Amino acid sequence: MDDRFDRARNFLYIHARLLERLLFQVEFEAAHPEAVGRLISAYQNPDGGLGHALESDLRCPESQPLFVEIGLEALQLAGLRDRSLSLSLCPFLESVSSPTGLVPFILESALRRPHASHMTQIGPPDLNPSAGICGLLHYQGVEHPWLSHATRSCCELLLQNPPREAHTLRSAARLVEYLPDRQMAEDLVERIAVALPEASFFIPHAPVTTYGLTPLHFATAPESRWRRLFTQDQIDGHLADLLDRQQEDGGWPISWDAPGPASRSEWRGRWTLEALSVLVAYGRIAVI
């Protein structure tokens, strides 16, 4: 009997942080998603943002826009709509936004604490993570002046000058999923479809030998709206490659230097859950 699922589950229970264990329990063990919401609330600071190393490469307690995206993503993955919690994040986002409404990836406070070696610069407000945050707040049904302004700015930028970087395009894809203006969403799908094949950090074909995003980071399940962007050979190749990269301990590896052992273990937990979810969705691993 194939024990891949069992080995991945054991890895998560042994090595993953509480967030990924809870998300695993919601997805595969019929746990109630409210526990995920309570946990994300525990990361919230008095300024309304989320902190405390919610993104494992940044070990700072201070609130970061990136942490807000990670927290909102967790709620969405759990299928939990918590409008009160989500709305309470908006004042922080507004306080760190530019006149366009966009927010930076991280703030200066992030680099005053231990962090991964690739996290070295404070960039300007950008579509990443702004577009993803906006999309995930729309999933929550939030209404806020900052959100309306930031959403308009994101849509205008994506229409005028689509990014050529895979992480930013994935952030844009999150906006497309939940944008209330569905005609605008369809227009943005076409912009993303044109930009993605040549985007930096995008790995269109297996095997994966360096860090980057693959078609499976976009088409996470066969029914995904993004599935049509990729050939069957692309999907099959990446599924086989992802399956092969499961390690003896049941988890999946990461391909960069984390700040330390705790961060590395947390990231492996997250990547293991992501890999398991995709492989189960495509029928390559059976749930046992």
C-alpha positions as CSV (number, residue, x, y, z in Angstrom):
1,M,0.0,0.0,0.0
2,D,1.2,3.5,-0.9
3,D,2.2,5.2,2.4
4,R,3.0,8.6,1.0
5,F,0.0,10.3,2.6
6,D,0.7,8.7,6.0
7,R,4.4,9.7,5.9
8,A,3.5,13.3,5.0
9,R,0.9,13.4,7.8
10,N,3.4,12.1,10.3
11,F,5.9,14.7,9.1
12,L,3.4,17.5,9.7
13,Y,2.5,16.3,13.1
14,I,6.2,16.0,14.1
15,H,7.8,19.0,12.5
16,A,5.2,21.6,11.3
17,R,4.0,24.6,13.3
18,L,0.5,24.8,14.7
19,L,-0.9,26.8,11.7
20,E,0.0,24.1,9.1
21,R,-1.2,21.3,11.4
22,L,-4.5,23.0,11.8
23,L,-4.9,23.6,8.1
24,F,-4.1,19.9,7.5
25,Q,-6.7,18.9,10.0
26,V,-9.3,21.2,8.3
27,E,-8.6,19.9,4.8
28,F,-8.1,16.2,5.6
29,E,-9.6,15.4,9.0
30,A,-12.8,17.4,9.0
31,A,-11.7,19.8,11.8
32,H,-13.6,23.0,12.3
33,P,-11.9,26.0,10.6
34,E,-12.6,28.4,13.5
35,A,-9.4,27.2,15.2
36,V,-7.5,28.7,12.3
37,G,-9.2,32.1,12.8
38,R,-8.4,32.1,16.5
39,L,-4.7,31.3,15.8
40,I,-4.4,34.1,13.2
41,S,-6.0,36.5,15.7
42,A,-3.2,35.6,18.1
43,Y,-0.6,37.0,15.7
44,Q,-2.4,40.4,15.6
45,N,-0.5,43.4,17.1
46,P,-2.1,46.5,18.8
47,D,-1.6,48.4,15.5
48,G,-4.0,46.0,13.8
49,G,-1.4,44.2,11.6
50,L,-0.1,40.7,11.9
51,G,3.4,40.0,13.2
52,H,5.4,37.4,15.1
53,A,7.2,35.6,12.2
54,L,3.9,34.6,10.5
55,E,6.1,34.4,7.4
56,S,8.9,32.1,8.6
57,D,11.9,33.9,6.9
58,L,11.2,37.0,8.9
59,R,11.6,36.5,12.7
60,C,10.3,39.9,13.7
61,P,7.4,40.5,16.1
62,E,6.4,43.8,14.3
63,S,3.5,43.9,11.9
64,Q,4.3,43.4,8.2
65,P,2.1,43.6,5.1
66,L,3.5,40.2,4.0
67,F,2.3,38.7,7.3
68,V,-1.2,40.1,6.6
69,E,-1.3,38.3,3.2
70,I,-0.1,35.0,4.9
71,G,-2.8,35.3,7.6
72,L,-5.6,36.1,5.1
73,E,-4.4,33.2,2.9
74,A,-4.7,30.8,5.9
75,L,-8.3,31.9,6.5
76,Q,-9.1,31.3,2.8
77,L,-7.4,27.9,2.8
78,A,-9.5,26.9,5.8
79,G,-12.6,28.2,4.1
80,L,-13.2,30.5,7.0
81,R,-14.8,33.9,6.5
82,D,-14.1,36.1,9.5
83,R,-15.2,39.6,8.3
84,S,-14.5,41.2,11.7
85,L,-10.9,40.0,11.9
86,S,-10.3,40.8,8.3
87,L,-11.7,44.3,8.5
88,S,-9.6,45.0,11.6
89,L,-6.5,44.6,9.4
90,C,-7.4,47.5,7.1
91,P,-6.3,50.4,9.4
92,F,-2.8,49.0,9.6
93,L,-2.7,48.5,5.8
94,E,-3.9,52.0,5.2
95,S,-1.3,53.4,7.6
96,V,1.6,51.9,5.7
97,S,0.2,52.4,2.1
98,S,1.4,54.9,-0.5
99,P,-0.9,57.5,-2.0
100,T,-1.9,54.9,-4.6
101,G,-3.1,52.6,-1.8
102,L,-0.4,50.0,-2.5
103,V,1.6,48.6,0.4
104,P,5.3,47.5,0.5
105,F,6.3,43.8,0.9
106,I,8.0,44.4,4.2
107,L,8.8,47.4,6.4
108,E,12.2,48.4,7.8
109,S,11.4,46.8,11.1
110,A,11.6,43.4,9.5
111,L,15.3,43.7,8.8
112,R,16.2,44.8,12.3
113,R,15.5,41.2,13.4
114,P,16.9,37.9,12.2
115,H,15.8,37.2,8.7
116,A,16.7,35.0,5.7
117,S,19.7,36.2,3.6
118,H,17.6,36.9,0.5
119,M,15.5,39.3,2.5
120,T,17.8,42.3,2.2
121,Q,16.0,45.2,0.7
122,I,12.9,47.3,1.5
123,G,11.2,47.8,-1.8
124,P,8.6,50.4,-2.8
125,P,4.8,49.7,-2.5
126,D,4.0,47.1,-5.1
127,L,1.4,44.7,-6.5
128,N,3.1,42.0,-4.5
129,P,1.6,41.7,-1.9
130,S,-1.0,44.4,-2.4
131,A,-3.0,42.6,-5.1
132,G,-3.1,39.4,-3.1
133,I,-4.2,41.2,0.0
134,C,-6.9,42.9,-1.8
135,G,-8.2,39.7,-3.4
136,L,-8.2,37.9,0.0
137,L,-10.0,40.8,1.7
138,H,-12.7,40.6,-1.1
139,Y,-13.0,36.9,-0.4
140,Q,-13.8,37.9,3.2
141,G,-16.5,40.3,2.0
142,V,-14.7,43.3,3.5
143,E,-15.7,46.9,2.6
144,H,-13.3,49.6,3.4
145,P,-12.2,52.9,1.7
146,W,-8.6,51.8,1.6
147,L,-9.5,48.5,0.0
148,S,-11.5,50.2,-2.7
149,H,-8.7,52.6,-3.5
150,A,-6.0,49.9,-3.5
151,T,-8.1,47.5,-5.7
152,R,-8.5,50.2,-8.3
153,S,-4.8,51.0,-8.3
154,C,-3.9,47.3,-8.6
155,C,-6.3,46.8,-11.5
156,E,-5.0,49.8,-13.4
157,L,-1.4,48.7,-13.0
158,L,-2.2,45.2,-14.1
159,L,-4.0,46.4,-17.2
160,Q,-1.4,49.0,-18.2
161,N,1.8,47.1,-17.4
162,P,1.5,43.5,-16.3
163,P,4.4,42.4,-14.1
164,R,7.0,39.9,-15.4
165,E,7.7,38.2,-12.1
166,A,6.0,35.0,-11.0
167,H,5.3,35.9,-7.4
168,T,3.7,39.2,-8.4
169,L,1.6,37.4,-10.9
170,R,0.5,34.9,-8.3
171,S,-0.5,37.8,-6.1
172,A,-2.5,39.2,-9.1
173,A,-4.1,35.8,-9.5
174,R,-5.5,36.0,-6.0
175,L,-7.0,39.4,-6.8
176,V,-8.6,37.9,-9.9
177,E,-10.2,35.0,-8.0
178,Y,-12.3,37.3,-5.7
179,L,-12.5,40.6,-7.5
180,P,-16.2,41.8,-7.4
181,D,-16.0,43.2,-10.9
182,R,-16.0,39.9,-12.8
183,Q,-15.6,41.6,-16.3
184,M,-12.4,43.2,-15.0
185,A,-11.3,39.9,-13.6
186,E,-11.6,38.2,-17.0
187,D,-9.6,41.0,-18.5
188,L,-6.9,40.5,-15.9
189,V,-6.8,36.8,-16.6
190,E,-5.7,37.5,-20.1
191,R,-3.0,39.8,-19.0
192,I,-1.6,37.2,-16.6
193,A,-1.8,34.5,-19.2
194,V,0.3,36.5,-21.6
195,A,2.9,37.6,-18.9
196,L,3.4,34.3,-17.1
197,P,5.3,32.1,-19.6
198,E,8.3,34.5,-19.7
199,A,8.1,35.7,-16.1
200,S,11.2,35.5,-13.9
201,F,11.1,32.8,-11.2
202,F,8.6,30.9,-13.2
203,I,9.5,27.3,-14.0
204,P,7.3,26.1,-16.9
205,H,8.7,22.6,-17.3
206,A,9.9,20.0,-14.9
207,P,12.3,19.0,-13.4
208,V,12.6,21.7,-10.8
209,T,16.3,22.3,-10.1
210,T,16.2,25.8,-8.5
211,Y,13.8,28.0,-6.5
212,G,10.8,29.2,-8.4
213,L,7.0,28.8,-8.9
214,T,5.6,26.2,-11.2
215,P,2.2,25.8,-13.0
216,L,1.1,23.9,-9.9
217,H,1.4,27.1,-7.8
218,F,-1.3,28.5,-10.0
219,A,-3.4,25.5,-11.1
220,T,-3.5,23.9,-7.6
221,A,-6.4,21.6,-8.6
222,P,-7.7,20.3,-11.9
223,E,-10.8,22.6,-11.7
224,S,-8.7,25.7,-11.3
225,R,-9.4,28.6,-13.6
226,W,-5.7,28.7,-14.3
227,R,-5.5,25.1,-15.5
228,R,-6.2,26.1,-19.1
229,L,-2.9,28.1,-19.2
230,F,-0.8,24.9,-19.1
231,T,-0.4,21.9,-21.3
232,Q,-1.1,18.4,-20.0
233,D,2.6,17.6,-20.4
234,Q,3.5,20.5,-18.2
235,I,1.1,19.5,-15.5
236,D,2.0,15.8,-15.7
237,G,5.7,16.6,-15.6
238,H,5.4,18.8,-12.6
239,L,3.2,16.4,-10.7
240,A,5.7,13.5,-11.3
241,D,8.6,15.8,-10.2
242,L,6.7,17.0,-7.1
243,L,5.9,13.4,-6.1
244,D,9.5,12.4,-6.6
245,R,10.8,15.1,-4.3
246,Q,9.1,13.7,-1.2
247,Q,11.9,12.8,1.2
248,E,12.3,9.8,3.5
249,D,11.0,11.7,6.5
250,G,7.7,12.2,4.6
251,G,8.2,16.0,4.1
252,W,9.3,18.1,1.1
253,P,12.5,20.1,1.0
254,I,13.0,23.8,0.6
255,S,15.6,25.3,-1.8
256,W,16.9,28.3,0.1
257,D,18.7,29.1,3.3
258,A,16.2,29.8,6.1
259,P,17.3,31.9,9.1
260,G,17.7,28.9,11.4
261,P,16.4,25.4,12.2
262,A,13.0,26.5,13.4
263,S,12.4,28.5,10.3
264,R,13.5,25.7,8.1
265,S,11.2,23.2,9.9
266,E,8.3,25.7,9.6
267,W,8.9,26.2,5.9
268,R,9.1,22.5,5.2
269,G,5.8,22.1,7.0
270,R,4.2,24.7,4.8
271,W,5.7,23.2,1.6
272,T,4.7,19.7,2.6
273,L,1.1,20.8,3.2
274,E,1.1,22.6,-0.2
275,A,2.6,19.6,-2.0
276,L,0.2,17.1,-0.4
277,S,-2.9,19.2,-1.2
278,V,-1.9,19.5,-4.9
279,L,-1.0,15.8,-5.3
280,V,-4.2,14.7,-3.6
281,A,-6.3,17.1,-5.7
282,Y,-4.8,15.7,-8.9
283,G,-5.2,12.1,-7.7
284,R,-1.5,11.3,-7.4
285,I,-1.7,10.6,-3.7
286,A,-4.5,8.7,-2.1
287,V,-5.9,9.9,1.3
288,I,-5.6,7.1,3.8
